[in-house]
Amino acid sequence: MTTPERLEALRRKYENAGGGESDDPVFRAVADQQFSEGDRRKWPFSGAATFLGADYRPDAHTQAGFGGLDCALIGVPMDLGVTNRAGARLGPRAVRGVERIGPIEHALKIAPMTMLKVADVGDVPFRSRFSLESCHEDIEQYFNGIVDAGVIPLAVGGDHSITLSILRALGRKQPVGLVHIDAHCDTGGAYEGSKFHHGGPFRQAVLDGVLDAERTIQIGIRGGAEYLWEFSEDAGMTVLHAEDVMRMGTDAVIAQARQVIGDGPIYVSFDVDGVDPGFAPGTGTPEVGGLTPREVLAILRGLRGCPIVGADVVEVAPQYDATTNTAQIGAQVLFLELCLVAESLRLQRGRAG
């Protein structure tokens, strides 16, 4: 039972306190960034929508060093590579429209906007809405510029084929490792004359020499297309089916993921269909029996401290989602990826300093 003395102490401390006041140094830094004039903060439902409420810098690619950013949030609204239901081209717009993500990741106690220079730099400028091949050329060229500037890209698709061209930019000097959460391995071969479809980016990335198969783990895999993914095993990838995650538990999954990826640079790729469609129906290739959002967040939090050179969220197709749950999950994962990047850069700078 609360004593009268404690109640009186709480009254003295909090009765006239503003909403942004805090003694905790982490919370204080976040509040200072969020609040102005004591208890006023930006309305989450006002102004132009950007990823995670970040500043909008569509001209960053025209500036030296990509405008001095540490991390760029990029939309890639292209879904010409889908094999089932189209619509992921609308994913970036849906994720931008999600309100009230952040500013702090409660489990990790990371507030990335206080640690990084980060901005929404707009969408990849495509020359043609009709040519899948030219779209991939445009993605690779745009991300080459980001990588050359030493900026870490976080992309929102679009279908999963976009990750191939992103990896070509990130891994052109050194192949990267991969933590891949998905219902599908996406290591299929060419279909109907195209190797750029969303069912095969990781096979092609390995064959291009930009992805290290033996430092790749694929988590949440399931569904009837298993016969298309023999490449994953042949190449030395580690494949954890959704049933493995349930049997092992997230702590064991994290331990195995960290063992597989080692200490080298990694890319994190999150396909929203890795989540069970009961939670995330807004996607083109839903597969029942998937991960829960809580499992996904727990696994990603377990990558804290890993050297992340880029990440993505793909396959959000909002027209199949009456509740916006899918975009909400996508935005929350994007925020967590940003937190992991912030921690990765903090550790790198600490070692350099």
N, C-alpha and C positions, 0 to 999 in steps of 0.2 A: 504494500500500500504506500502511495506517495505521501511523504510526511509534509506537514505544513511548512517546514523550513525549506524543503526542496522545492515545493510549489512557489514559495516566495522568491527563491533564487531564480527559478525559471521565469517568473514574471519580470524580475529586474532585468534579466538578460534579453528576453524576447518580446516583451509586450509592445515596445515601441521600435522594434528592429525592422528594417526593410527586408524585402524578399530576397535581395542579393547579398545579404551579410552572412559571413561564415568565418569560423575560426580555423577550419581545416585548410592548410595551404593549397592543396590540390583544388578543393572546391572554390577557394577564394580566387584562384587564377581563372577558373572557368567563369565565375560570376562576374569578375572584372571585365571579361571579354564579352559577356552576354548582356549585362545591364548598363544602363546610363541613367543619370539623374536618380540614383538610389534604387528605385524599384521598377524602372521602366525597361522593357526589352522589346525587340522587334516582334511584331505580330507574325506568327508562323504562316498565316493564311493571306498575308499581304505581299505586294511586290511581285516581280517576275520570279518564276520558279527556276531554281538551279539545283544541281546535285548537292544534297546535304546542306543547302542554304549557303554554299560557298560564293565568294565573289565571282562575277562573270567577267572573263577575260578572253573574248573570242579572237582578239588580235595578238595573243601571246606568241603564236607561231611566227609572227612577222618581226618579233623583237629579238635582240641578241640574248642568247642563253634562255630562250623561251620565257622572257620576262622575269628571270630570276626566281622562278618557282622551284620548290622542292618536289612537288607532286602535282600532276595535272589530271583532272577528271574529264574524261572525253566520252562523248556519245558516238556510237557507231551504228546508225539506224539503217541497217542493211540486212535483209533476210532472203536474198535470192538463192541461198544454199539450203533451204529447208526441204525435207523429204516428206513431211506430213502437212500440218496446218500452218499456213503463213500468218504473219502478224507481229513477229518480234521486231520489225522495223519501228514499231510504236513503243518498244520497251524503254528507250532513253527518255522519251517524253513522260511516260508513266512514272518512272523512278524519280525524275525531277519533280513531279507533282506531289510526292510524298512529304508530308509535314512532320516536324517534331522528331527527327532522328538526331541523336546526339543531344548536347555537345560533349557528353562524357560517356565512356564505356564503363558501366558500373562494376563489372567483374574485374576488369584489368586496371581500373582507375587511370585510364588514358584519355586525355582530352586533346585530340590531334590538332584542332584549329589553334591551340595555344602553343603548339610545338613546331608547326610547319608553315611554310608559305605555300598555300594550296588554293587553286582556283578551278572553276568550271570553265574550260577553254572552248566550249561549244562542241560541234560535231565535226567529224572528218568530212572535208569537202569532196564530194564525189562528182566525177565528170559525167557519169551516166547512171540513171536509175535502172537500166535494163541489162547492163553487161556485168555478169558476176566476175569475170576475169579482170576487167578494168577496175572494178570496185576493190578487188584485192590488191591490185597495184597501187591504188590510192591509199589504202590503209597502210601498206608497208612503207610507202614514201613518207606519209605523215608521221608514223611512229619512229621512223629513222631519225627525223628531225628532233623528236622528243628525246630519244636515247642519246643522240649526239650532243644535246644540251645538258646531259647529266640529270635529267628530270625523270622521276618515276611515274609511269602512266598507270592510271586506273580507268579501265574502259567499261562502258555499259553498252551491250548489244541489244538488238541485232542477234542473228543466229550464231551458233558456235563455230561456224567456219571462219569467223573473223579472227579467232585466236591463232590460226596458222600464220597469218600475215603479221600479227603482233609479235609472235615468237621469232619470225624471220628477222625482225628488227632487233629484238632483245638478245637473240642468241647468235648473231652473225659473227661475233668475235669469240664467244665461248658458249657452248651449249648449256642450257639451264636445266635445273631439275623442275619437277612439277608436282604440286598437290592439286588434284582434280576431283571435285565433288560433282557427281552426275548420276543419272540413271543408266547412261550408255558410255561405253569405252571410247566411242568416236575414233576408232582405229580401222575403219573399213577402207576398202579400195575405191577406185574410180567407179562412179555410177553414170551410165548413159553418157559417157564421154567426158565427165567432169571429175576432177580430183579436189575441187574446192567446196564440195558440199559439207554440211554440218555433221555428217557421220564419219568424217575421215581426217580432221585436222591434225590429230596427234600422230597418225601413221606418217603423213607427209612431213610433219615437223622433224620426226626422227630421221627419215630418209634424207631430208635436207641438211641434217647435221646441226640443227639448232636446238634440239631437245634431246637430253640424255635419258634414254629409256630406262636405264638401270637406276636412275635417281627419280623415277616417276611412280607415284602411287595414285590409284584411281579408286574412289570410295563411294559406295552407295549403288553399285552396278546391279542391274536386274533387267528382266523383261525378255521377250521372245526373240530379240535380235542377237542373242549371244553367239550364234554361229558366224556372225560377221566380224568378230573381234579376235580371231586367232592371233593376229599380229601382236596384241598386247603381251601374251605369254611368250611368243617366240622372241620378241625383242627384249624381254627381261623386265617388263613392267610388273609392279605389284598391284594386283586387283583384289579389292575387298568388296564383296557383294553386300547388299543391304542386310542380308541375313547374318553375315559375318559381323557387321557393326552391332546388331542386336545381341549376338552371342558373346562377343568380346567385351562390349562396353566401350565408352568413349575414351577412357584413360588408356586402355590397351591399344586402341586405334591410333591415338596420338603418339604413343611410344613407338609403334611400328612406323608411322609416318616419319617421325624424326630420325629413326634409324635409316630409313630408305633414302631420304633426301640428303643426309649428312650435313656438312658445313658449307657447301657451296651455294651459289645464288639460285633462288627458286622463283617460279611463277605460280600464282594461285588462280585457278580457274573454277568458277562456280556457275554451273548450269542449274537454273531454278527447278528443272525437272528432277534433280536429285532429291528434292523434297517430295513427299507423298502428295498427290493431287488433292487429297482431302484438305491439306493446308494451302496448297499452291496450284489451283486449277488453271491459272492463266498461262499456259505454255503450249507449244505446238505438238509435243510428243509426250503426253502424260503417261506415267507408268505407276500403277498402284503398288503398294507395299514399300514405299520409300522411307527416307529419313524424316525425322521431325525437325522443325526449325531449331528446337533446343539442342538436338544432337549436332546439327550443322554448326551452330554458334560455339558449342563446346569444343568441337574438333578444331575450328579455326583459332579459337583462343589458345589452344595448345601449341600453336605455331609462334607464340610470342618469342621474340628474340632472333628468329630466323632471318637470314639476309634476303629479303623479298625485293625483287627488281621490277615487279609489275603484277597486276592482278586484273580480273574482270568479273562481271556479272552478265550472264547472257540468257537468252531465250525467254525473257518476260514478254508475254503476248497478252496485253490487258483486255482485249475484246472478249476473251474467254473467261473473264474473272469479274463477276458481278459485285464482289466485296472489296476489291483492291488489295486483298491479302497478298497476292503474288508480288505486286510491286512493293508492298510494305516489307516483305521478306527480302526482296532484292536490295532495297535501300538499306536495310539493317545490315546485310552482309557487306555491302559497299562501305558502310561506315566502319565496320569491324576491320575490313581490309585496310582502310585508311589508318586505323589505329595501329595495326601491325606494321605498316610502313613507317609511321611516326616512331615507333619503338625501335625498329631496325635502324633508322637513320640516327637516332639518339645514341645507340650503342656504337655505331660506326664512328660518329664524331667524337665519342668519348675515347675510343681507342686511338683515333688520330691525334687527339689533343693531349 
